[in-house]
Amino acid sequence: MAKYRKKPVVIEAFKWLTDEVPQWWTNISGEFVMDVTQGHVFIKTLEGTMRAEPGDFIIQGVKGEIYACKPDIFEATYELVGGE
């Protein structure tokens, strides 16, 4: 079986209910629904609706798509670019 390596791409992301919310998140109000009582956010994606828990990362992908990622997967997949 062939093996593949993920191409290095730069994405923008923030930790839900922990990090400051970036401008692109406030511009996509029709793409998500917040459950204020529980702190969850439901994000509409091409694969269906994703539920992000507090502490999950919200990612804007290379084509502007928005999706959630669990912290352990995020940290195994991404590293901080530059000194941010």
Biopython code that builds the backbone (N, CA, C, O; Angstrom):
import numpy as np
from Bio.PDB.StructureBuilder import StructureBuilder

atoms = [
    (1, "MET", "N", (0.850, -1.177, 0.000)),
    (1, "MET", "CA", (0.000, 0.000, 0.000)),
    (1, "MET", "C", (0.892, 1.235, 0.000)),
    (1, "MET", "O", (1.893, 1.287, 0.715)),
    (2, "ALA", "N", (0.525, 2.226, -0.804)),
    (2, "ALA", "CA", (1.284, 3.477, -0.874)),
    (2, "ALA", "C", (1.030, 4.313, 0.371)),
    (2, "ALA", "O", (-0.047, 4.253, 0.965)),
    (3, "LYS", "N", (2.042, 5.100, 0.761)),
    (3, "LYS", "CA", (1.914, 6.020, 1.894)),
    (3, "LYS", "C", (1.953, 7.444, 1.358)),
    (3, "LYS", "O", (2.625, 7.725, 0.366)),
    (4, "TYR", "N", (1.234, 8.334, 2.016)),
    (4, "TYR", "CA", (1.155, 9.727, 1.609)),
    (4, "TYR", "C", (1.418, 10.632, 2.801)),
    (4, "TYR", "O", (1.090, 10.294, 3.939)),
    (5, "ARG", "N", (2.014, 11.783, 2.527)),
    (5, "ARG", "CA", (2.258, 12.794, 3.555)),
    (5, "ARG", "C", (1.367, 13.999, 3.256)),
    (5, "ARG", "O", (1.216, 14.398, 2.102)),
    (6, "LYS", "N", (0.789, 14.566, 4.291)),
    (6, "LYS", "CA", (-0.053, 15.741, 4.118)),
    (6, "LYS", "C", (0.807, 16.919, 3.660)),
    (6, "LYS", "O", (1.855, 17.194, 4.245)),
    (7, "LYS", "N", (0.358, 17.614, 2.611)),
    (7, "LYS", "CA", (1.090, 18.778, 2.111)),
    (7, "LYS", "C", (1.091, 19.870, 3.178)),
    (7, "LYS", "O", (0.102, 20.050, 3.888)),
    (8, "PRO", "N", (2.190, 20.588, 3.286)),
    (8, "PRO", "CA", (2.206, 21.688, 4.257)),
    (8, "PRO", "C", (1.337, 22.840, 3.759)),
    (8, "PRO", "O", (1.603, 23.434, 2.714)),
    (9, "VAL", "N", (0.311, 23.136, 4.520)),
    (9, "VAL", "CA", (-0.576, 24.265, 4.219)),
    (9, "VAL", "C", (-0.705, 25.113, 5.477)),
    (9, "VAL", "O", (-0.566, 24.615, 6.595)),
    (10, "VAL", "N", (-0.968, 26.374, 5.282)),
    (10, "VAL", "CA", (-1.159, 27.283, 6.411)),
    (10, "VAL", "C", (-2.652, 27.558, 6.535)),
    (10, "VAL", "O", (-3.305, 27.949, 5.567)),
    (11, "ILE", "N", (-3.179, 27.352, 7.724)),
    (11, "ILE", "CA", (-4.587, 27.604, 7.995)),
    (11, "ILE", "C", (-4.691, 28.633, 9.116)),
    (11, "ILE", "O", (-3.707, 28.914, 9.801)),
    (12, "GLU", "N", (-5.866, 29.184, 9.296)),
    (12, "GLU", "CA", (-6.131, 30.048, 10.444)),
    (12, "GLU", "C", (-7.050, 29.280, 11.377)),
    (12, "GLU", "O", (-7.963, 28.585, 10.929)),
    (13, "ALA", "N", (-6.809, 29.405, 12.679)),
    (13, "ALA", "CA", (-7.627, 28.680, 13.655)),
    (13, "ALA", "C", (-7.626, 29.408, 14.991)),
    (13, "ALA", "O", (-6.746, 30.220, 15.277)),
    (14, "PHE", "N", (-8.629, 29.098, 15.800)),
    (14, "PHE", "CA", (-8.664, 29.597, 17.173)),
    (14, "PHE", "C", (-9.348, 28.555, 18.045)),
    (14, "PHE", "O", (-10.134, 27.740, 17.563)),
    (15, "LYS", "N", (-9.040, 28.595, 19.323)),
    (15, "LYS", "CA", (-9.625, 27.652, 20.275)),
    (15, "LYS", "C", (-10.951, 28.233, 20.767)),
    (15, "LYS", "O", (-11.003, 29.333, 21.316)),
    (16, "TRP", "N", (-12.029, 27.457, 20.554)),
    (16, "TRP", "CA", (-13.378, 27.908, 20.872)),
    (16, "TRP", "C", (-13.535, 28.182, 22.362)),
    (16, "TRP", "O", (-13.233, 27.335, 23.202)),
    (17, "LEU", "N", (-14.010, 29.371, 22.667)),
    (17, "LEU", "CA", (-14.262, 29.879, 24.016)),
    (17, "LEU", "C", (-12.998, 30.073, 24.840)),
    (17, "LEU", "O", (-13.076, 30.224, 26.059)),
    (18, "THR", "N", (-11.829, 30.071, 24.193)),
    (18, "THR", "CA", (-10.568, 30.311, 24.892)),
    (18, "THR", "C", (-9.812, 31.460, 24.245)),
    (18, "THR", "O", (-9.409, 32.403, 24.926)),
    (19, "ASP", "N", (-9.616, 31.385, 22.922)),
    (19, "ASP", "CA", (-8.863, 32.400, 22.186)),
    (19, "ASP", "C", (-9.779, 33.541, 21.740)),
    (19, "ASP", "O", (-11.004, 33.419, 21.732)),
    (20, "GLU", "N", (-9.141, 34.647, 21.372)),
    (20, "GLU", "CA", (-9.880, 35.761, 20.787)),
    (20, "GLU", "C", (-10.450, 35.321, 19.442)),
    (20, "GLU", "O", (-9.785, 34.619, 18.681)),
    (21, "VAL", "N", (-11.661, 35.729, 19.158)),
    (21, "VAL", "CA", (-12.329, 35.356, 17.912)),
    (21, "VAL", "C", (-11.793, 36.220, 16.776)),
    (21, "VAL", "O", (-11.804, 37.446, 16.884)),
    (22, "PRO", "N", (-11.318, 35.602, 15.675)),
    (22, "PRO", "CA", (-10.790, 36.390, 14.554)),
    (22, "PRO", "C", (-11.901, 37.038, 13.729)),
    (22, "PRO", "O", (-13.067, 36.659, 13.838)),
    (23, "GLN", "N", (-11.537, 37.998, 12.919)),
    (23, "GLN", "CA", (-12.497, 38.736, 12.093)),
    (23, "GLN", "C", (-13.263, 37.803, 11.150)),
    (23, "GLN", "O", (-14.466, 37.985, 10.961)),
    (24, "TRP", "N", (-12.593, 36.808, 10.554)),
    (24, "TRP", "CA", (-13.291, 35.934, 9.607)),
    (24, "TRP", "C", (-14.429, 35.167, 10.263)),
    (24, "TRP", "O", (-15.406, 34.830, 9.594)),
    (25, "TRP", "N", (-14.325, 34.885, 11.555)),
    (25, "TRP", "CA", (-15.403, 34.175, 12.257)),
    (25, "TRP", "C", (-16.654, 35.052, 12.353)),
    (25, "TRP", "O", (-17.771, 34.562, 12.189)),
    (26, "THR", "N", (-16.467, 36.332, 12.616)),
    (26, "THR", "CA", (-17.626, 37.228, 12.742)),
    (26, "THR", "C", (-18.277, 37.509, 11.391)),
    (26, "THR", "O", (-19.417, 37.972, 11.339)),
    (27, "ASN", "N", (-17.569, 37.236, 10.301)),
    (27, "ASN", "CA", (-18.106, 37.480, 8.958)),
    (27, "ASN", "C", (-18.934, 36.314, 8.424)),
    (27, "ASN", "O", (-19.516, 36.429, 7.345)),
    (28, "ILE", "N", (-19.006, 35.195, 9.145)),
    (28, "ILE", "CA", (-19.692, 34.006, 8.621)),
    (28, "ILE", "C", (-20.918, 33.654, 9.453)),
    (28, "ILE", "O", (-21.181, 32.471, 9.671)),
    (29, "SER", "N", (-21.658, 34.617, 9.913)),
    (29, "SER", "CA", (-22.753, 34.380, 10.846)),
    (29, "SER", "C", (-23.765, 33.351, 10.347)),
    (29, "SER", "O", (-24.388, 32.678, 11.168)),
    (30, "GLY", "N", (-23.951, 33.205, 9.055)),
    (30, "GLY", "CA", (-24.902, 32.226, 8.528)),
    (30, "GLY", "C", (-24.375, 30.804, 8.527)),
    (30, "GLY", "O", (-25.129, 29.872, 8.246)),
    (31, "GLU", "N", (-23.105, 30.613, 8.831)),
    (31, "GLU", "CA", (-22.475, 29.290, 8.772)),
    (31, "GLU", "C", (-22.502, 28.543, 10.097)),
    (31, "GLU", "O", (-22.134, 27.369, 10.141)),
    (32, "PHE", "N", (-22.927, 29.189, 11.176)),
    (32, "PHE", "CA", (-22.915, 28.515, 12.470)),
    (32, "PHE", "C", (-24.103, 28.941, 13.320)),
    (32, "PHE", "O", (-24.710, 29.989, 13.096)),
    (33, "VAL", "N", (-24.417, 28.105, 14.296)),
    (33, "VAL", "CA", (-25.461, 28.399, 15.274)),
    (33, "VAL", "C", (-24.877, 28.114, 16.646)),
    (33, "VAL", "O", (-24.306, 27.046, 16.869)),
    (34, "MET", "N", (-25.016, 29.057, 17.565)),
    (34, "MET", "CA", (-24.470, 28.876, 18.910)),
    (34, "MET", "C", (-25.554, 28.423, 19.879)),
    (34, "MET", "O", (-26.686, 28.907, 19.842)),
    (35, "ASP", "N", (-25.183, 27.475, 20.755)),
    (35, "ASP", "CA", (-26.016, 27.073, 21.888)),
    (35, "ASP", "C", (-25.438, 27.802, 23.094)),
    (35, "ASP", "O", (-24.516, 27.309, 23.744)),
    (36, "VAL", "N", (-25.977, 28.960, 23.383)),
    (36, "VAL", "CA", (-25.416, 29.835, 24.410)),
    (36, "VAL", "C", (-25.414, 29.168, 25.786)),
    (36, "VAL", "O", (-24.492, 29.393, 26.571)),
    (37, "THR", "N", (-26.413, 28.362, 26.090)),
    (37, "THR", "CA", (-26.504, 27.750, 27.419)),
    (37, "THR", "C", (-25.379, 26.756, 27.685)),
    (37, "THR", "O", (-24.935, 26.624, 28.825)),
    (38, "GLN", "N", (-24.916, 26.064, 26.665)),
    (38, "GLN", "CA", (-23.876, 25.052, 26.832)),
    (38, "GLN", "C", (-22.523, 25.484, 26.274)),
    (38, "GLN", "O", (-21.518, 24.820, 26.528)),
    (39, "GLY", "N", (-22.476, 26.576, 25.524)),
    (39, "GLY", "CA", (-21.223, 27.037, 24.941)),
    (39, "GLY", "C", (-20.832, 26.296, 23.678)),
    (39, "GLY", "O", (-19.724, 26.482, 23.173)),
    (40, "HIS", "N", (-21.717, 25.461, 23.156)),
    (40, "HIS", "CA", (-21.433, 24.724, 21.924)),
    (40, "HIS", "C", (-21.677, 25.618, 20.718)),
    (40, "HIS", "O", (-22.408, 26.606, 20.785)),
    (41, "VAL", "N", (-21.049, 25.244, 19.626)),
    (41, "VAL", "CA", (-21.336, 25.909, 18.359)),
    (41, "VAL", "C", (-21.540, 24.809, 17.323)),
    (41, "VAL", "O", (-20.805, 23.821, 17.296)),
    (42, "PHE", "N", (-22.532, 24.990, 16.483)),
    (42, "PHE", "CA", (-22.830, 24.043, 15.416)),
    (42, "PHE", "C", (-22.450, 24.708, 14.104)),
    (42, "PHE", "O", (-22.945, 25.788, 13.784)),
    (43, "ILE", "N", (-21.567, 24.061, 13.342)),
    (43, "ILE", "CA", (-21.019, 24.638, 12.118)),
    (43, "ILE", "C", (-21.522, 23.851, 10.923)),
    (43, "ILE", "O", (-21.402, 22.627, 10.882)),
    (44, "LYS", "N", (-22.088, 24.555, 9.947)),
    (44, "LYS", "CA", (-22.544, 23.915, 8.713)),
    (44, "LYS", "C", (-21.335, 23.662, 7.819)),
    (44, "LYS", "O", (-20.607, 24.595, 7.482)),
    (45, "THR", "N", (-21.117, 22.399, 7.431)),
    (45, "THR", "CA", (-20.017, 22.041, 6.534)),
    (45, "THR", "C", (-20.574, 21.257, 5.350)),
    (45, "THR", "O", (-21.754, 20.905, 5.336)),
    (46, "LEU", "N", (-19.736, 20.985, 4.367)),
    (46, "LEU", "CA", (-20.161, 20.173, 3.223)),
    (46, "LEU", "C", (-20.517, 18.753, 3.645)),
    (46, "LEU", "O", (-21.323, 18.095, 2.986)),
    (47, "GLU", "N", (-19.927, 18.276, 4.735)),
    (47, "GLU", "CA", (-20.186, 16.923, 5.225)),
    (47, "GLU", "C", (-21.369, 16.850, 6.183)),
    (47, "GLU", "O", (-21.737, 15.762, 6.625)),
    (48, "GLY", "N", (-21.963, 17.985, 6.507)),
    (48, "GLY", "CA", (-23.061, 18.025, 7.462)),
    (48, "GLY", "C", (-22.759, 19.029, 8.559)),
    (48, "GLY", "O", (-21.819, 19.816, 8.447)),
    (49, "THR", "N", (-23.549, 19.004, 9.614)),
    (49, "THR", "CA", (-23.363, 19.940, 10.715)),
    (49, "THR", "C", (-22.422, 19.349, 11.756)),
    (49, "THR", "O", (-22.631, 18.230, 12.225)),
    (50, "MET", "N", (-21.385, 20.101, 12.117)),
    (50, "MET", "CA", (-20.412, 19.678, 13.129)),
    (50, "MET", "C", (-20.699, 20.420, 14.425)),
    (50, "MET", "O", (-21.076, 21.592, 14.412)),
    (51, "ARG", "N", (-20.518, 19.730, 15.540)),
    (51, "ARG", "CA", (-20.678, 20.352, 16.861)),
    (51, "ARG", "C", (-19.303, 20.557, 17.466)),
    (51, "ARG", "O", (-18.540, 19.605, 17.631)),
    (52, "ALA", "N", (-18.989, 21.794, 17.794)),
    (52, "ALA", "CA", (-17.718, 22.106, 18.446)),
    (52, "ALA", "C", (-17.970, 22.331, 19.929)),
    (52, "ALA", "O", (-18.869, 23.079, 20.312)),
    (53, "GLU", "N", (-17.173, 21.680, 20.749)),
    (53, "GLU", "CA", (-17.239, 21.818, 22.199)),
    (53, "GLU", "C", (-16.273, 22.921, 22.628)),
    (53, "GLU", "O", (-15.343, 23.243, 21.889)),
    (54, "PRO", "N", (-16.479, 23.501, 23.804)),
    (54, "PRO", "CA", (-15.484, 24.446, 24.322)),
    (54, "PRO", "C", (-14.105, 23.771, 24.377)),
    (54, "PRO", "O", (-13.975, 22.652, 24.875)),
    (55, "GLY", "N", (-13.089, 24.454, 23.865)),
    (55, "GLY", "CA", (-11.732, 23.905, 23.818)),
    (55, "GLY", "C", (-11.361, 23.308, 22.475)),
    (55, "GLY", "O", (-10.178, 23.112, 22.197)),
    (56, "ASP", "N", (-12.359, 23.010, 21.621)),
    (56, "ASP", "CA", (-12.069, 22.543, 20.266)),
    (56, "ASP", "C", (-11.529, 23.700, 19.438)),
    (56, "ASP", "O", (-11.785, 24.865, 19.745)),
    (57, "PHE", "N", (-10.789, 23.380, 18.397)),
    (57, "PHE", "CA", (-10.291, 24.410, 17.490)),
    (57, "PHE", "C", (-11.286, 24.605, 16.355)),
    (57, "PHE", "O", (-11.846, 23.638, 15.838)),
    (58, "ILE", "N", (-11.504, 25.855, 15.971)),
    (58, "ILE", "CA", (-12.299, 26.204, 14.795)),
    (58, "ILE", "C", (-11.297, 26.621, 13.732)),
    (58, "ILE", "O", (-10.481, 27.517, 13.949)),
    (59, "ILE", "N", (-11.367, 25.965, 12.583)),
    (59, "ILE", "CA", (-10.376, 26.149, 11.520)),
    (59, "ILE", "C", (-11.024, 26.759, 10.292)),
    (59, "ILE", "O", (-12.142, 26.407, 9.918)),
    (60, "GLN", "N", (-10.301, 27.681, 9.672)),
    (60, "GLN", "CA", (-10.663, 28.149, 8.339)),
    (60, "GLN", "C", (-9.646, 27.527, 7.397)),
    (60, "GLN", "O", (-8.456, 27.832, 7.468)),
    (61, "GLY", "N", (-10.115, 26.660, 6.520)),
    (61, "GLY", "CA", (-9.223, 25.930, 5.615)),
    (61, "GLY", "C", (-8.739, 26.750, 4.444)),
    (61, "GLY", "O", (-9.048, 27.936, 4.323)),
    (62, "VAL", "N", (-7.975, 26.103, 3.579)),
    (62, "VAL", "CA", (-7.329, 26.784, 2.463)),
    (62, "VAL", "C", (-8.321, 27.335, 1.437)),
    (62, "VAL", "O", (-7.973, 28.242, 0.681)),
    (63, "LYS", "N", (-9.536, 26.813, 1.396)),
    (63, "LYS", "CA", (-10.541, 27.317, 0.462)),
    (63, "LYS", "C", (-11.634, 28.102, 1.182)),
    (63, "LYS", "O", (-12.710, 28.330, 0.628)),
    (64, "GLY", "N", (-11.350, 28.518, 2.434)),
    (64, "GLY", "CA", (-12.307, 29.305, 3.193)),
    (64, "GLY", "C", (-13.324, 28.478, 3.949)),
    (64, "GLY", "O", (-14.190, 29.032, 4.625)),
    (65, "GLU", "N", (-13.234, 27.157, 3.847)),
    (65, "GLU", "CA", (-14.185, 26.304, 4.558)),
    (65, "GLU", "C", (-13.932, 26.354, 6.063)),
    (65, "GLU", "O", (-12.790, 26.503, 6.500)),
    (66, "ILE", "N", (-14.985, 26.231, 6.845)),
    (66, "ILE", "CA", (-14.909, 26.314, 8.298)),
    (66, "ILE", "C", (-15.272, 24.953, 8.873)),
    (66, "ILE", "O", (-16.253, 24.340, 8.450)),
    (67, "TYR", "N", (-14.493, 24.482, 9.827)),
    (67, "TYR", "CA", (-14.798, 23.212, 10.482)),
    (67, "TYR", "C", (-14.139, 23.162, 11.849)),
    (67, "TYR", "O", (-13.256, 23.964, 12.154)),
    (68, "ALA", "N", (-14.576, 22.213, 12.671)),
    (68, "ALA", "CA", (-14.060, 22.049, 14.029)),
    (68, "ALA", "C", (-13.068, 20.895, 14.070)),
    (68, "ALA", "O", (-13.114, 19.983, 13.244)),
    (69, "CYS", "N", (-12.164, 20.956, 15.056)),
    (69, "CYS", "CA", (-11.150, 19.915, 15.218)),
    (69, "CYS", "C", (-10.869, 19.738, 16.708)),
    (69, "CYS", "O", (-10.674, 20.717, 17.430)),
    (70, "LYS", "N", (-10.850, 18.493, 17.162)),
    (70, "LYS", "CA", (-10.536, 18.203, 18.562)),
    (70, "LYS", "C", (-9.081, 18.591, 18.844)),
    (70, "LYS", "O", (-8.228, 18.473, 17.964)),
    (71, "PRO", "N", (-8.791, 19.053, 20.069)),
    (71, "PRO", "CA", (-7.446, 19.531, 20.394)),
    (71, "PRO", "C", (-6.333, 18.513, 20.147)),
    (71, "PRO", "O", (-5.265, 18.888, 19.662)),
    (72, "ASP", "N", (-6.553, 17.239, 20.465)),
    (72, "ASP", "CA", (-5.490, 16.248, 20.274)),
    (72, "ASP", "C", (-5.168, 16.037, 18.797)),
    (72, "ASP", "O", (-4.003, 15.872, 18.433)),
    (73, "ILE", "N", (-6.191, 16.042, 17.947)),
    (73, "ILE", "CA", (-5.972, 15.912, 16.499)),
    (73, "ILE", "C", (-5.304, 17.164, 15.957)),
    (73, "ILE", "O", (-4.388, 17.078, 15.139)),
    (74, "PHE", "N", (-5.759, 18.331, 16.410)),
    (74, "PHE", "CA", (-5.177, 19.590, 15.964)),
    (74, "PHE", "C", (-3.687, 19.640, 16.282)),
    (74, "PHE", "O", (-2.875, 19.971, 15.418)),
    (75, "GLU", "N", (-3.329, 19.313, 17.514)),
    (75, "GLU", "CA", (-1.920, 19.386, 17.929)),
    (75, "GLU", "C", (-1.045, 18.345, 17.230)),
    (75, "GLU", "O", (0.156, 18.560, 17.067)),
    (76, "ALA", "N", (-1.632, 17.218, 16.817)),
    (76, "ALA", "CA", (-0.885, 16.209, 16.083)),
    (76, "ALA", "C", (-0.721, 16.582, 14.615)),
    (76, "ALA", "O", (0.174, 16.077, 13.939)),
    (77, "THR", "N", (-1.586, 17.466, 14.123)),
    (77, "THR", "CA", (-1.614, 17.807, 12.702)),
    (77, "THR", "C", (-0.979, 19.145, 12.382)),
    (77, "THR", "O", (-0.379, 19.303, 11.319)),
    (78, "TYR", "N", (-1.100, 20.115, 13.284)),
    (78, "TYR", "CA", (-0.663, 21.488, 12.994)),
    (78, "TYR", "C", (0.401, 21.961, 13.992)),
    (78, "TYR", "O", (0.475, 21.482, 15.124)),
    (79, "GLU", "N", (1.210, 22.906, 13.541)),
    (79, "GLU", "CA", (2.150, 23.591, 14.432)),
    (79, "GLU", "C", (2.043, 25.084, 14.161)),
    (79, "GLU", "O", (1.663, 25.506, 13.068)),
    (80, "LEU", "N", (2.382, 25.870, 15.164)),
    (80, "LEU", "CA", (2.289, 27.316, 15.062)),
    (80, "LEU", "C", (3.290, 27.841, 14.032)),
    (80, "LEU", "O", (4.446, 27.419, 14.015)),
    (81, "VAL", "N", (2.846, 28.757, 13.177)),
    (81, "VAL", "CA", (3.694, 29.356, 12.153)),
    (81, "VAL", "C", (4.208, 30.695, 12.681)),
    (81, "VAL", "O", (3.429, 31.490, 13.207)),
    (82, "GLY", "N", (5.483, 30.946, 12.548)),
    (82, "GLY", "CA", (6.058, 32.213, 12.999)),
    (82, "GLY", "C", (6.049, 32.314, 14.511)),
    (82, "GLY", "O", (5.980, 31.302, 15.209)),
    (83, "GLY", "N", (6.117, 33.529, 15.011)),
    (83, "GLY", "CA", (6.196, 33.733, 16.438)),
    (83, "GLY", "C", (4.883, 34.124, 17.073)),
    (83, "GLY", "O", (4.868, 34.677, 18.173)),
    (84, "GLU", "N", (3.772, 33.848, 16.395)),
    (84, "GLU", "CA", (2.448, 34.255, 16.904)),
    (84, "GLU", "C", (2.089, 33.497, 18.155)),
    (84, "GLU", "O", (1.015, 33.710, 18.719)),
]
sb = StructureBuilder()
sb.init_structure("model")
sb.init_model(0)
sb.init_chain("A")
sb.init_seg("    ")
for serial, (resi, resn, name, xyz) in enumerate(atoms, 1):
    if name == "N":
        sb.init_residue(resn, " ", resi, " ")
    sb.init_atom(name, np.array(xyz, "f"), 0.0, 1.0, " ", f" {name:<3s}", serial, name[0])
structure = sb.get_structure()
